[in-house]
Amino acid sequence: WTDALNEPRRAVLQGMAFNLGLRGLLGFRAMLAAAEVGDWETTVVEMLDSDWATQVVDRAQRLAKQMETGIWQ
């Protein structure tokens, strides 16, 4: 399903996988489920409601905006 995402959204997932490791990214089950169906509002809420977001505050905000809009930030 990730192949169907546009490049900016796919890059968010790739960046998170690089930062967290694949196992860490896969821990974002609700976020990934929302992204799979294109529910960007829930995807963003799940991204920002995480330990990761409190650790990389500015980056998390930028990537959440990119995931929501599908536009490079």
C-alpha positions as a Markdown table, in Angstrom:
| # | Residue | x | y | z |
|---|---|---|---|---|
| 1 | Trp | 0.0 | 0.0 | 0.0 |
| 2 | Thr | 2.9 | 2.3 | 0.5 |
| 3 | Asp | 3.6 | 2.3 | -3.2 |
| 4 | Ala | 0.3 | 4.1 | -3.7 |
| 5 | Leu | 1.4 | 7.0 | -1.5 |
| 6 | Asn | 2.8 | 10.1 | -3.1 |
| 7 | Glu | 6.5 | 10.8 | -2.7 |
| 8 | Pro | 6.3 | 13.2 | 0.3 |
| 9 | Arg | 4.2 | 10.9 | 2.3 |
| 10 | Arg | 6.3 | 7.8 | 1.5 |
| 11 | Ala | 9.4 | 9.9 | 2.5 |
| 12 | Val | 7.8 | 10.5 | 6.0 |
| 13 | Leu | 7.5 | 6.7 | 6.5 |
| 14 | Gln | 11.1 | 6.2 | 5.2 |
| 15 | Gly | 12.5 | 8.9 | 7.5 |
| 16 | Met | 10.7 | 7.5 | 10.5 |
| 17 | Ala | 12.0 | 4.0 | 9.6 |
| 18 | Phe | 15.5 | 5.4 | 9.4 |
| 19 | Asn | 15.1 | 7.2 | 12.7 |
| 20 | Leu | 13.3 | 4.5 | 14.7 |
| 21 | Gly | 14.3 | 1.4 | 12.8 |
| 22 | Leu | 11.7 | -0.7 | 11.1 |
| 23 | Arg | 10.6 | -2.4 | 14.3 |
| 24 | Gly | 10.0 | 1.1 | 15.9 |
| 25 | Leu | 8.0 | 2.2 | 12.9 |
| 26 | Leu | 5.9 | -0.9 | 13.0 |
| 27 | Gly | 5.0 | 0.0 | 16.6 |
| 28 | Phe | 2.9 | 2.8 | 15.2 |
| 29 | Arg | 0.1 | 0.4 | 14.3 |
| 30 | Ala | -2.8 | 2.8 | 14.5 |
| 31 | Met | -0.9 | 5.5 | 12.5 |
| 32 | Leu | 0.0 | 3.0 | 9.8 |
| 33 | Ala | -3.6 | 1.6 | 9.6 |
| 34 | Ala | -4.9 | 5.2 | 9.2 |
| 35 | Ala | -2.3 | 6.0 | 6.5 |
| 36 | Glu | -3.1 | 2.8 | 4.7 |
| 37 | Val | -6.7 | 4.0 | 4.2 |
| 38 | Gly | -5.8 | 7.7 | 3.6 |
| 39 | Asp | -7.1 | 9.0 | 6.9 |
| 40 | Trp | -4.5 | 11.7 | 7.3 |
| 41 | Glu | -6.1 | 13.4 | 10.3 |
| 42 | Thr | -5.8 | 10.2 | 12.4 |
| 43 | Thr | -2.4 | 9.5 | 10.9 |
| 44 | Val | -1.2 | 12.9 | 12.2 |
| 45 | Val | -2.8 | 12.5 | 15.6 |
| 46 | Glu | -1.1 | 9.1 | 16.0 |
| 47 | Met | 2.2 | 10.5 | 14.9 |
| 48 | Leu | 2.1 | 13.4 | 17.4 |
| 49 | Asp | 0.8 | 11.3 | 20.3 |
| 50 | Ser | 4.0 | 9.4 | 20.7 |
| 51 | Asp | 7.3 | 9.4 | 22.6 |
| 52 | Trp | 9.0 | 9.9 | 19.2 |
| 53 | Ala | 7.2 | 13.2 | 18.8 |
| 54 | Thr | 8.3 | 14.4 | 22.2 |
| 55 | Gln | 11.9 | 13.5 | 21.4 |
| 56 | Val | 12.1 | 15.2 | 17.9 |
| 57 | Val | 9.5 | 17.9 | 18.4 |
| 58 | Asp | 10.3 | 20.2 | 15.4 |
| 59 | Arg | 11.0 | 17.3 | 13.1 |
| 60 | Ala | 7.8 | 15.5 | 14.2 |
| 61 | Gln | 5.7 | 18.7 | 13.6 |
| 62 | Arg | 7.2 | 19.1 | 10.1 |
| 63 | Leu | 6.7 | 15.5 | 9.1 |
| 64 | Ala | 3.2 | 15.5 | 10.5 |
| 65 | Lys | 2.4 | 18.5 | 8.3 |
| 66 | Gln | 4.0 | 16.7 | 5.3 |
| 67 | Met | 1.9 | 13.6 | 6.0 |
| 68 | Glu | -1.3 | 15.6 | 6.3 |
| 69 | Thr | -0.8 | 17.7 | 3.2 |
| 70 | Gly | 1.2 | 15.4 | 1.0 |
| 71 | Ile | 3.4 | 18.4 | 0.2 |
| 72 | Trp | 7.2 | 18.6 | 0.9 |
| 73 | Gln | 7.8 | 20.7 | 4.1 |
